[in-house]
């Protein structure tokens, strides 16, 4: 699916008890050069910088930046929620996620939202509550949970929306999808924080909104 989405909607879209000592950090997301050979097969969707496993009951969509026409993010959507994925260039052995967190907090606050911090499976996360206008014109709140994963020369930012962002302890299925993602950084030089290119698969269907 190929859908239009404004630039603002693809910016920063999110407190719970910390993990116990015996909880294990997930093995993935993986770097393309380090992913287990048996992990990726022909059913996976190759989006250039991201390789995504098929997820039953989830619709894969590509969100487009209206200003540039470029694909801004990958979205896996279901009736109860969604997972948005964006990958960025980062320094080798750097911690771009720690740098991004205060900027995300400031962006949410500037747009009238509130944030709280949470320690999740991959480390520090951000829980957000944004005021939005519902389809019927009434005011509502959009919750989101933003997760950052530092990789070799990349950072993957994952945003859970809907029920997985609210019922954090019940989001295991969505976390497993995130843990299986493979990031292909590429060899070319890119400025720190620049989005990695997402390409449209040959069999994708374009839908304008």
Residue pairs with C-beta under 8 A, 6 or more apart in sequence:
1 59
1 60
1 61
1 62
1 204
1 205
1 207
2 61
2 62
2 64
2 200
2 204
2 205
2 206
2 207
3 61
3 62
3 63
3 64
3 207
3 208
3 209
4 64
4 66
4 208
4 209
5 63
5 64
5 65
5 66
5 72
5 73
5 209
6 65
6 66
7 65
7 66
7 67
7 72
9 63
10 63
10 65
10 72
10 73
10 84
10 86
11 107
12 103
12 104
12 107
12 108
12 128
12 146
13 84
13 128
13 130
13 142
13 144
13 146
13 159
13 161
14 115
14 116
14 125
14 126
14 127
14 128
14 129
14 143
14 144
14 145
14 146
14 159
14 160
14 165
15 116
15 117
15 118
15 127
16 118
16 127
16 168
16 169
18 119
19 119
19 120
19 121
23 121
25 121
25 122
25 123
26 121
26 122
26 175
26 178
26 179
27 179
28 35
28 178
28 179
28 180
28 181
28 182
29 149
29 151
29 156
29 178
29 179
29 180
29 181
29 182
29 183
30 36
30 39
30 181
30 182
30 183
31 151
31 152
31 154
31 182
31 183
31 185
32 51
32 182
32 183
32 184
32 185
33 152
34 152
35 182
39 180
39 182
40 51
40 53
40 182
43 53
43 54
44 51
44 52
44 53
44 54
44 182
45 51
45 52
45 54
45 60
45 201
46 201
47 62
47 74
47 198
47 199
47 200
47 201
48 184
48 196
48 197
48 198
48 199
49 87
49 183
49 184
49 185
49 186
49 196
49 197
49 198
50 74
50 85
50 87
50 181
50 182
50 183
50 184
50 196
50 198
51 181
51 182
51 183
51 184
52 60
52 74
52 76
52 85
52 181
53 177
53 180
53 181
55 76
55 177
57 78
58 76
58 77
58 78
58 83
58 177
59 76
59 77
59 78
60 74
60 75
60 76
61 74
61 75
61 76
61 77
62 71
62 73
62 74
62 75
62 198
62 200
62 204
63 71
63 72
63 73
63 74
63 75
63 84
64 70
64 71
64 72
65 71
65 72
70 197
71 197
71 198
71 199
71 200
72 86
72 195
72 198
73 84
73 85
73 86
73 198
74 84
74 85
74 86
74 198
75 82
75 83
75 84
75 85
76 82
76 83
76 85
76 177
80 162
80 163
80 164
81 160
81 161
81 162
81 163
81 164
81 165
81 174
82 160
82 161
82 162
83 158
83 159
83 160
83 161
83 164
83 174
83 177
83 178
84 158
84 159
84 161
85 156
85 157
85 158
85 178
85 181
86 156
86 157
86 159
86 195
87 154
87 155
87 156
87 157
87 183
87 185
87 195
87 196
87 198
88 96
88 154
88 155
88 156
88 157
88 193
88 194
88 195
88 196
89 153
89 154
89 185
89 190
89 191
89 192
89 193
89 194
89 195
89 196
90 96
90 150
90 151
90 153
90 154
90 155
90 192
90 193
91 153
91 192
92 152
92 153
93 152
94 150
94 192
95 150
96 148
96 150
96 155
96 192
96 193
97 123
97 124
97 148
97 149
97 150
97 155
97 157
98 124
100 148
100 155
100 157
100 193
101 124
101 126
101 148
104 115
104 126
104 146
105 115
105 126
108 114
108 115
108 126
108 128
108 130
109 115
111 130
112 130
112 131
113 128
113 129
113 130
113 131
114 128
114 129
115 126
115 127
115 128
115 129
116 126
116 127
117 124
117 125
117 126
117 127
118 124
118 125
118 126
118 127
118 145
118 168
119 125
120 145
120 147
120 168
121 175
122 147
122 148
122 149
123 148
124 148
125 145
125 146
125 147
125 148
126 145
126 146
127 143
127 144
127 145
127 146
127 165
127 168
128 143
128 144
128 145
128 146
129 141
129 142
129 143
130 141
130 142
130 143
130 144
131 139
131 140
131 141
131 142
132 139
132 140
132 141
132 142
133 139
133 140
134 140
142 161
143 161
143 162
143 165
143 166
144 159
144 160
144 161
144 165
145 159
145 160
145 164
145 165
145 168
145 171
146 157
146 158
146 159
146 160
147 157
147 158
147 159
147 160
147 178
148 155
148 156
148 157
148 158
149 155
149 156
149 157
149 158
149 178
151 183
151 185
152 185
153 185
154 183
154 185
154 196
156 181
156 183
158 178
158 181
160 171
160 174
163 170
164 170
164 171
164 174
165 171
183 196
184 196
185 196
186 196
186 197
190 196
